[in-house]
Amino acid sequence: MASEMDKAPEALQQLVADTDTGGRQPRGLVRHLLFAVALAWALFQYWYASPLPFALGFGILNDTEARAVHLAFAMFLAFLAWPAFKRSPRQRVPLLDWLFAAAGAFAAAYVMLFYAELANRPGNPTTGDIVVACTGLVLLLEATRRAVGWPMAVLALVFIGYSMAGPWLPEVISHKGASLNRMLTHMWLTTEGVYGIALGVSASTIFVFVLFGALLDRSGGGNYMMQVSFAALGHLRGGPAKVAVASSALNGMISGSSVANVVSTGIFTIPLMKKAGYGGLKAGAIETMSSVDGQIMPPVMGAAAFLMVEYVGIPYSDIVKHAFLPAILSYLGLFYIVHLEALRMGMEPIAQRRHRPWRDRIVRNLFGAFGTVIVVGALYYAIGAMKALLGAAAPWAVGATVLALYLFAVKQAASCPDLPTSIEGASEGGHLRDTWPTVRAGLHFIMPIGILVWCLMVEQMSPSLSAFWAVTSLAVLMLTQHPLTALFRGRSTAGTWGESGQAVVEGFHNGARNMIGIGIATATAGIVVGGITLTGLGLRMTEFVEFISQGNVIVMLLFVAFTCLVIGLGVPTTANYILVATLMAPVVVELGAQSGLVIPLIAVHMFVFYYGIMADITPPVGLATFAASAISGESSLATGIQGAVYASRTLILPFIWIFNPQLLLINIDDGFEALRLIAASALAMLLFAAVTMRWFRVRSRWWETLALLAAVVLLFRPDLFMDRITPEYRTAPAASVYDVAREQPAGGRLVMRIEGMTLEGEDRSKTVAVVLGGKPGDDGRKRLADAGLQLVPLGDALQVGAVRFGSRAAKSGFEQGWDVQDIQVRTDRPSPHWFYLPALALVVLVWWTQGRRRRGATLPPAAGVGVAG
């Protein structure tokens, strides 16, 4: 039950350790102590995520206390696991690091140990409070330098300096400044800085999801996903590259590290891609891009999904819904790119399937697909019936059903040969394994993932509680899968229980080690957030970007995208999102509103998130690129440049959904419209990949490339042309706001134009929108109140009376005291999707012309035909 990482060469394992888990490997008693502390942290987080503290009335912690314990563990382990410098000892822990670890853990736990005393003297710290806060801040920066890297530590130092040096800075970024005491209190003794939302999400949610990913990898689930991908795709042209894309997408769903994703799959796929003919440069770039894109794949999204719940203020299920289509499109585009590369280079499959009649293959695939749909549907309705009929006994009946399914799945796996532990062994008699028998050999690995998705999407449990049940089911699976397999095969179970128990313990330990850097990074991101709230930098950043862009939305978005790329250099995905969401997302919302552009808040946060994670690819600090180039043996700079070229299909998506939010499944009226949108978007992504490769059926001529590009625009942005014919919105009087709010669909948006005076004394007008609560027919005032907005009539005018702090209305840019000019109501214009028809006509034209050219190139010369001399 070794993880995929254990199969990597020692140098690569060290690279991942230096990046994700700490490069120090002490010996003897210290090694066991480090293991025990990490295990204790994992068990604490598992307990905290469970319903047991409330059921037993024991060990209940409030948010601040839990964050303090979380950071204390992270600080202690960071100094023990990460050496101070490259030349520092790896096999022992120096005395100074022991002192740093103890002092850091105490400073982090201080707000919990003296919680009552601090609560009784808010804003009036003692000398001891200041000393502890100063010590904690310095040690946190040192832990960040070790575990996360110099860029994050320097960025935090810049914001600390900015907080205190305000009066001496240039006027455009100056502020009144903060004293040392005020800065330290704000950063360390309140929940505005280090102990803010980011660390809270890390403590409550991110840890258990990282733990789930570590256990799934240790159980063999990662290898299972790779084997299924190879069985399904290994026989195609460029099969290894397609396996890399598919397996990275599956692993990325639950993996929090693009570097670990590159190593665990790349050690197999990159050599095979080189063997197939891609060459080391393209093989490394494909694996890098596949692995980094795993960070945008729901349900985890590099842990950013859980942070978006807090920052955007919408349910987790909505985050997953909005993120799903762009992630699928990005992988679809990369899949097509590797296919076109294979066609351009004339590759042949490197592996073959057993020959079967095409009717047999179709029947097998249809039986597998429809059988899966039928089983899932039957299970969904069966559980619904149990809940409706059995009442309080329903959980026991559901548990018994899940147990029976698990036993059935393990029995199926026991009847199949064991899955190989590498792609090289994924064939039988020189032929690839069949897809569905390979799926059947590991069906039980799907169950914990199914439980996670069920709890999140159907039962609507909190992410942390959903992950708790998924982790619990996965631990049970790891304890029992090998003993049950031996039992079903009629073999002795002696020794299997001990090995299984050890695997669970190691999985918990690995989850904690993977979390050290994330815990430190989220705490340090709190310093940046605290600096912004302490100084009011957000308003100045808006003014600065407005000055740079001169009111041009495209220039503004390009500048924000570039800034996100720079901020993301060398910063982990989770901390990266916190920084760009805090610093740049409000800028896009505000400037878009002032330009009359209604941008949904989730679209803005997805925009900055996508551009932030691209820093994992782009030179000079792309950590995933370094890992891939170490395997391929090629230049990391060249690999990063090639990966950036492949990333172009991902980088256009955020610009598209800013102007066409339907790509995030927003403003979709019915299922048929959703199907049209998905089909058109998928075709557009394939065509854009063909444009970037200048290859469709054969090499494209310049006019064919332009025709395909025009089709891409028509398919991705049909509203761009419909807006020229008829506007999307009509103007309604402000007094009709409650009638309009009452008629909006569930989850609908109310759009209005408001005007007022900014804090700087400037008169401004902007277009804002808020997602309403309730359902159609509910009182309009109540639906607005649910969204955090209260309007006050003043004669014939209407004014924004109150905006609840942290509400959807506040995050959407509503300003208290501003006047409502009018309401924007969607018109009954024809669907913009009619512009799909000319796009399809262009595609057919290019397909036909390239088909003629392709046939002409393959026809043999006519016999007996000569040319007169």
N, C-alpha and C positions, 0 to 999 in steps of 0.2 A: 504494500500500500504506500510505496514511496511516491512523492509528488513528482510532477514533471520537472520541477526545478532541480531535483536531485540527479537527473540524467544529464544535466548540462556540464560542460567542462568546468574545471575548478576556477579558471580565470573568470568565466561568465558568472558563476555562482558568487564569486567575490564582488563582481560589479553590481549584481542585484543587491547583495548584502550592504555594500557601501551606499547604495542609493535608497533602499527600502527598509532594511532591518538592522543595520549596524554592522560594521566590518570587524568588530572585535570578537574573538572567540577564546575567552579565557579557559583555563584548565582547572581541574580539581574542584575544590569546594566553591570557589567563586563561580564556576560554570553552573554548578547546581543551584547556587543562590540566585543567579540571574534567571535561570529557568523557572525557579519557584516564584520569584516576584512577578515575572510575566504571566505565569499561570494564575497567580492570585488576582492580578488585574483582570484577566479574562473572566474568571469566575465572578468577580465583583460586578463587572459590566453585564454578565449574563443574569445575575441576580437582580440588578437594577432594572433591566429591560423586562423582567418577568412580572406577572401579577402576584407573586408570592409575598412581597413585603406588605401589600395591602390586605391580602387574604389572611396573613398571619399576624398583622399588626406589629411587625418587627422590622427594623432596618429601613424605615421609610426616610428618605432624604429629600429635601427640597432641591430646586434646580441649582441654586448657588453651591450648596454643599456637594452635590454630585459632580459639578464642574471642578470644584477644588480637588476632590479625590482623584478625578480623572487626570487632571494636570499634574498632581503630585506623583502619580505612577509614571506618567510620561517623562517628567523631568528626571526622576530617579533613574529610570532605565536608559534615558538618552545619554547620560554621562557614563554609565557603565558599558553601554553597547557601542558607542561611537568614540573612537580615539580622537584626541585633540588635533593631531596632525598626521600626515602620511608616515612620518618617521617614528610616531609614538608606538609603544608596544601593543601588539595584538593579542598576546597570550596571557597578559596579566593586566590588572587595573591599578594604575598608580594611586598613591595616597591622596594626591590633590583631587583626582576624579571622585574618590570616595567622599571627600569633604564637599565638593560641588554637588554631588548627588544628594547627600543628606540635607545640605542647606537649601537646595532647590526644592526638594520635596516638602520641607517644612514651610518655606515661603509660599509654595503653592497651596498647601493645606491650611494656611493661616486664617483665611476668611471662613473656613469651616470650624477650626478649633476655637476661634474667638468670635463666632458669629453673633452671639448675644451682645457682647461688649461693643462690637462695631455698629450693631443696630441701634444701640443707645447713644452713640455719639456720631451721627451722620454729619459729614462735612467738617468734623473737628478732630482730625487724627492726632494721636499722641506721637511722641518722638519714636517710640518703639514701632508704631505702625509705619512711620516713614522709613525707618531703617530696614524693616522687613520688605516693604514695597520696593525700595531701591535695590536691595539685594536680589529680590525675586526678578526684577526687570533685567538686571545685568546678567543673571544666570540664564534667564530665558533667551536672551540674545545669544549667549554663548552656546546654549543647547541648539538653537536655531542654526547657527553657523555650522555646527557639527552635523546635525541630522537632516537639515533641509538644504543648506548651502549658503554661500556668501550673499547672493542676490537678495534673498528674503531678509537676512539680517541687516544688510545695508539699507534696504527700503524701510524697515522698522526704525532704524537709527535716524534716517532722514525725517521721518514724521515726528519722532521725539524732538529732534532739533527744531523742526518747523513749529511745533507747538510752543516752544519757549522763546524763539527768536523772532516772533511776529512783528514787534515794533521796528526792528532794524532791517526788515526785508523791503524789496521794491514795492511800490504802492499797489501794483496789480495783484500781489499775493500777500500783502501785509495784513496783520490783525493785531489786536491789543496784547496778545501774548498771554502766557500762563506762568505762574511761579512754579518752582520745583515741587513744592508741597502739593499744589493744586494738580499739577501734571501727574505726580505719582499716585495721588488719591484717585484721580479719574481713571488712570490706567489699571491700578492693581486692587483698589479697595471698593470698587463699585462694579456694576455689570455693564458699564459703558465701554470698557476697554477689553482687557485680556479675558475677563469672565463674561463676555457678551454672547450674542446669539450663535456665533460660529463655534465657540467651544461648547456651548450647550447642545448644538446639533451633533457635534462629534461625540459627546458623552452619551447622549440619549439614543442616537440612531446609527451613526456611521460605524461605531465600533461593532455592533452586532452584525451589520452587513459584511464588514470586512472579515469578521469571525466566520460567517457563513461561507464566504468565498474560500477562506483557508481550509475549512473542514471539507468542502466539496473537492478541492484540489487533493487533499490528503487521502480522501476516500477513493480516488480514482475517477472522479467525475470529469476532470479536465481531459484525461486520456480518452475516456469514453466519447466525449464530444469530438475529439480529433479523429478517432477511428470511424465514427459515423460520417463525418465530413469526407474522409478519404474514400470510404466505401461508396458514397453517393457521387463524388466528383472526380475521383482519381483517374478514371478512364477517359476523361475529356482532354481536348487540346489544352495545354497549359494547366493540366490537372493539379500539380503541386501548388501553383499560385492560387488557384480557386479554392483549394483546401485551406491555404493560409488565410484567405479572406473569410471563409465560412467559419472555421474553427476560432479565429480571433473574434468574430462577431459573437459566437456563443460564449466564449470565455469572457469577453468584455462585458457581458450582461451582468456578471457578478464579480468581476475583478476590479480592484481599485487602482491598479498600477499598470501603466502602459509598458514600462520597462520589463516588469515580470512577465507580462503577456508576450513581449517580443522574444524573451529568452525561452519560455516554456514551450512555445510553438515553433519559434524560429530555428532551434537546434535541429529540428527535423525538416521543416519546409524549405529553409534557405538552401541547404545542400541539394535537395531534390529539384528546386527551381533552377539552380545552376546546371544540374544534370539535364533538365528538360530543354535548356538553351536560352534561358533568360539572361544569364550572366550575373556575376556577383552584385553589380551596381543596382540593377533593376530588381533583383531578388531581395536585396536588403531594403530597398525603398518600398516594395510591395508589402513586406512584412511589417515595416515601421508604420506605414499608413493604415494597414489592417488593424494593428494593435492599438494605435492612438484613437482610431475611430471607435474602438470599444468603449471609450470614455463618454461617447454621446449616445450609447445604446441603452434604452430603458431595460430593466427597472432601476438600476443603481446610478448610471451616468457618472461614474467617478465620484459618487456621494453628493454631487451637485443637486440631484433631484430633491433631496431632503432639505437642503439649504434653500432651494427655490420655494418650497412650501412656506418658509418663514418670510423670505424677502418679497415674494409676489402676493402671498396671502390667499392662495387657492388650494383646494384639496390635492393630495398626492396623486389620486387617480387622474385628475385633470392634467397634472404635469406629465404623466406617462402618456396620456392621449395626445398632448400637443407635441411631445418629443418623438413619438413613434415614427411618423411618416418621414421626417427629414433624415432620421438615422437609417431607415431602410433604403431611402433614395441614395444616401451616401455610399452604403455598401453595394447597392445595385450598380452605381456608377463605377466603383472600383472593380467589381466583378467583370463588368463589360470591358474596362480598360485592359485587364490582364488577358481577356479573350482576344481583343484586337491585337495586343502585342503578340500573342501566339500566332494569329493569322498573318501578321506582317512578317514574322520570322519563319513562317512555314513549318511550325512545330508539329510533331506527331505525338500522340499519347504515349507516355512512358509505361503505362500499365494497361492490362486488358481485363475485361470481364469475361466470365464464362459465356459462351455463345448460347443464347436462348432465342426462340422464335419471338418476333415482335409482339404477337398477341399475348404470349406468356408474360412478357415484361409489362405490357399495359395492364393486364389483369392483376399482376402482383402489386404494381404501384397504386392502382385504383383501390384495391382491397386494403392496402396499408393506410392510404390517406382517408378513405371513407370510414374504414374501421376505427381509426383514431377519432374522427369527428363524432361517430356514433357513440363510442365509449365515453368521450368527454361530455357529450350532450346528455346521455343517460345518467351519468354521475351527477351532473348539475341538477337535473330535475329530481333525481332520487334523494339527494341531500335536502333540496327544497321541500320535498314531501315529508321527510323525516322531521324537519324543523316545524312544519305546520301541524303534523299529527301527534308528535310525541312530546312536545312541550319541553319540560325540564329534563326528560330522559334523552332528548335528541343528541346532545354531545356524546353520550355513551354509544348510541347507535352509529353516529358518524365515525367515532373512533374505531369501532369494531369493523366498519366498512373499509376504512383506510388500512387497518391491520390486515384484513383479508386480501385487499389489493396488493399490499406489500408482499405478503407470503406468496401470492400468485406470481408476482413479478420476479421474486428471487428464484422461485421454482423454474420459471422460464429461463432465467439466466443460467441456472445450474444445468439445464438440459443442453446448453450451448457450450462450445469450447471457450476457454478463457480468452478474453481479448488480449492481443499482443500489447506490449508496452512501448512500441515504436511503430512508425509508419513503415519502416523497412520490413517489419514482420506482419504487415496487414494484408498479406495475400496467402492463398491456399493453393498449392500446386501450380504456382506461377500465375494465378488469376486472383483478381480482387474478390474479397468477400462481397456477398450480396448485401444490399442496403438494409432491408427489413430484418433479416437474421441478425445483422450487427446491432440494429436498434433493439431487438429483442434480448440481446445478450447483456443489456444494461438498463432495462426499463426502470429498475428500482432507483436509478440515479435521477430520473425525471421527477419522482414523487416529491422530494423536498422542495424542488423548484416550483412544482405545481401547488404545494401547500403555501409557499410564499406568495405566489401570484393570487391564489384563491383568497387568502386572508387580506391582502392589500386591495384587490379589485372587487371582490364579491362581498366579503364580510365587512369591508370598509374599516378594518382595524387600523390602528396607528402603525406607521412603519416599524417602530421599535418592537411593538408586540407581535407584529407579523413575522419579523425576523427572529424573535424569540422562539416562536412555534416552529419555524423552519429549521433553526439551529437544533432545537430539541429533536425533531424528526430525523435530522441528519446524523446526530450523535447516536440515536437508536439504530439507524441504518449501519453506521460504522461498527457498532458493537456486535451486530447480529449477522451482517451479510455473509461473512466467511464461515462462521459456525453453521448457519442455515444451509449455505451452499454445500458444505461438507456433508451435512445430514441428508440433504436431498440426493446427493451422489452416493450415499451409503458408505461414507468414509468416517474415520474417527474425527471428533471435534477437539481432541486434546491439543492444546497449544494455541488454538485459534482464538480463544477468548482473551488470553493474555496479550496477543499481538493486536487484537482489535481494540482493547482498552488502551494500550500504549499509543495506538494511532489517534484515538480521540484526544488523549492528553497532549500529544504533540501538535495536533490541529489547533487546540485552544492556545497553546504556547505560540505557534506560528501566527495566529491571528493577532495576539498581543504585540508580537515583534513587528508585524506589519503596521500596527497602529501608532507606534512611537512617533514616527515622523509626522503623521497626520495630526496627532494630538498637539505636538509642538507647533506645527504650521498654523493650525486654527487659532491657537492661543496668540501667536505672533501676529496673525492677521487682525486680531482684536486690537493690537497696538495701532495699526493703520486706521482701522475704523474709529478707534477712540480719538486719534489725531484729527480725523475729519470732523467728528461731532464737537470736539473741543474748540476748534478754530473756525468752523463754518466754511471749510474749504470747498464743500460741494457747490455753494453759490458762486464762488470765484472760478471754479473749474468750468461751470456753465458759461460764465462771461468770457472766459479765455477761449473755449471752443467756438463760441458764437463769433468772437473776433476773428479767429483763424478761418472759419468757414464762410464768414460774411453772409450768413443766412441761407447758404446753399445746403440743402439736405444731403445731397450725394457727397459733397466735400466733407460735411460734418461726419457722415457715416464712415468714410474712408479714414479720416483722422482718428476716430474712435477705434476702428478696427486695428490700425497701426499701433495705437497706444496699448490696446489689449495684448497684441503680440509682444510688445516690448515688456510690459508688466509680467507677462507669463514666462519670460526667459528664466529658466532654472527654478521655477516655482511649481510645486506639486499642484495637481488638478484642483483639489479641494480649496487650498489657500488661494490659488489663482482666481477661482470663481468669486470667492469672497471679496478680493481686492477689486476686480473689475466691476462686480455688481454694485459695490459701495461707491466707487469713484466715477465710473463711466455710465452706468445704466440711468441714473437720474438725469444726466446730461442729455441723453438721447430722448428721454421722455419729455423733458422741458422744451428743448429746441424743436422737436417734432411738433409738439402742441402749438408752439408759437408760429410755426410754418403752416398751420392748418392741417397737419397730417395726423390722423388718428392711429396711433401705434399701440396695440395691446401690450400691456406690461410684460406678459410672458414672452412676447416676441422680442422685446428689448433684452430681457435677461438671457434668452437663448442666443441672441446675436453676440453679446459680449462673451458668453460661455464658449461658443464655437471658436471665436477668434483667439480666446485665451489659451485653449488647449492646443492650438496649432503650434505654439512655441515648443512643444515636445518634439516637433519635427524639424523646424527651421533652424539653420545654423545661426550662431555658433554654439548654442547651449542645448541643442535637442538631445535629451538624455536617451530617448528611445532610439534615435539614430545612432548614437554611440554603441548601444547594445547590438543593433542589427549589423553595423559595420564590423564589429568585433567577430561576429559569426561569419560574415561573408568575406572578410579579408580585404574589403575595399576602403577607400577614403571616406571618412565620416562626413566631410564637407560635400563631396560629390553625391554621396547617398542622400544627404539632407536636401540638396538642390533637386535631385530626381524625385524625392518624396514630396517636395513642395509643388512640383509640376503635377504629380498625381493628385495632390490635395486640392487642386483648383476646382474640382467638381463639388467638393464640400464647402469651399470658400464662397461660391456664388449663392448657396442656399440662403444664408442669413439676409443678404440684400433682397432676395426675392420675397421672403416672408414679411419683411418690414413693409413692403408695398402691397403684398398680396397675402394677408394673414390666413387665407384658406389653406395654405400649405401646412399650417399648424392645426388644421381641422377646426378653424374658427369661422363662424358665420356660415355653417353648412346647414341648409334647410331640410334636406331629406337624404335618405340612404342612396338614392339614385344619383344625386348630385355628388355625394362622397365618392361613389364608384367612378364617376366620370373624372373627378379630380385626381384620384389615385392613379387611374390608367394614364391620364394625360401627363401627370408629373413623372411617372415611371418612364414613359416614352421620351419626355423632354430630357431626363437625366441620361438616358442611353444616347440620345442624339448629341448632347453636350460632350459626353465622353468621346464620341466619334469626331466631333469638331476639334477637340484638343489633340486627338491622335492623328487628325487629317486622314482618317481611314474609316470607311463605312463597309461596303462590300469589297472594294478595292481602294487604292489610294485616291483621295478626293481631289478634284480640280478646284481652282479658287472659287468659281461660281457655285459649285456644289457645296463647298464649305459655307459660303454666305447663305445659300438657300436653307441648309440645315440649321444655321444659327438663327435665321428668321423664324424657322419652325419652333426652335427652342423658346424664343421670346413669345411667340403666339401661344404656346402651350403653358408656359410658366406664368405669363402675365397677360391673360386675355382681357383683364379689366383695363389695362393700359390703353387699349383701343376703344373699348366700350365707353370709357369715361369721355372720349372725344365726341361721342355721339349723344350720350345722355348721362347726366350726373348720377352718382350713386345715392346721394342724399338730397332731400328737399328741406326747405326751412319752414319750421313751425313756430308759432309764438311761444314765448317763455311760459305764459300762463297755462299752456296745455301740457306741462311737464308731467303732471300726475296721471293724466289720461294716457300719455305715451308710455310711461313707466308701467302702467297696469297692463298694457297690451303686449309688452315685450315677452318673447318666449323665455322659458327657464334657461338661466345662464346667458340671457341676452344682454347687449350693451346699450346703455343710454348715452347718446352723444350730444354735447351742448357746447356752445361757444360762450366763454366768460371773459370779462374784462375787469381790470382793476389796476391798482398801483403796487409795484414791487417794493421790497424793503429799501431799495436804493432811491425810491421816489419816482420811478419811471412808470408811465402808463403803458400797459401791455394788454394784448388780446390773445387768447389761445383757445384751441379746440381740444376738449378733454372728453374722455369716455370712461364709464364705470360699469363693471359687470354687476348686474342686479341680483339680489337675493330673491327667494320665493319663487312663485310660479305664475303663469298668466292668469289674470283675473283677480289677483291679490291687490289690496289697496296700494296705490302708487306710493304714498308716503311711507308705508311700512317697508316696501321693497327698497326704497332709497335709504331708509334708516338701517336696514340690514347691511347695506353696503357702506355704512358709516357717514352718510350725507344727510344734512338737514337744510332745507331751503326755507327762506322767510319772505313772504310777500310784503312789498312796500308800495302800496297803491297799485299802479299798473305794472310796476317793476317787480323783479324777483332777485333775491340776493342769497348767496351762500351763507347760511347762518352759522353752521358748525360742521367741522370735519373731524370725525373721531380719530384720535391718534393711532397710527398703525393700521388703519382700515384700508379697504380696497380704494376708497375714494381718495384718501390721503396719498397713497402710493401712485395714484393715477394723475396727480397734479392739481387737484381742486384746492382753491385758496379761500380761506374764511374771509368774508367781507367783500368778495368780488361780486359783481353784478352778472346775472345770466342774460346774455343778449338774445339768444334764441335756441331752439332745439333742432337738431338735425335728425330727420326721419328717413329711413331707407325708402327709396322709390320702388315702384313695381316695374322697373325696366326689364328688358329681355335679358336672359342669362348671358354673361360674357363668354360662356362656354361655346357659343356659336362660332367663335373664332378658332376653335379647334379644327374646323373643317378645312379652311385654307392651309393650316399647318399640316394636316394629313396629306393634302394635295401636294405640297412641296416635298414631303417625305417620299411619297409614291413616285414623284418625278425623278428624284435623285436615285431611288432604288432601281427604277427601270433603266435609267441611263447607265448606271454602274453595272447593272446586270448584263446589258448589251456589250459593254466594254469587257466584262469578265468572260463572257462566252466567246467573244472575238479573240481574246488572248489565248484561250485554250483550244481553239479549232486548229487542226493540222492544215498545212498548206495544201491547196488543191493540186492533185497529180497532173502532170503534163502541161501546166500553165507556165509559160516563160515570158520574158520581157525582151522585146526587140532591141538589138544593140545598134 
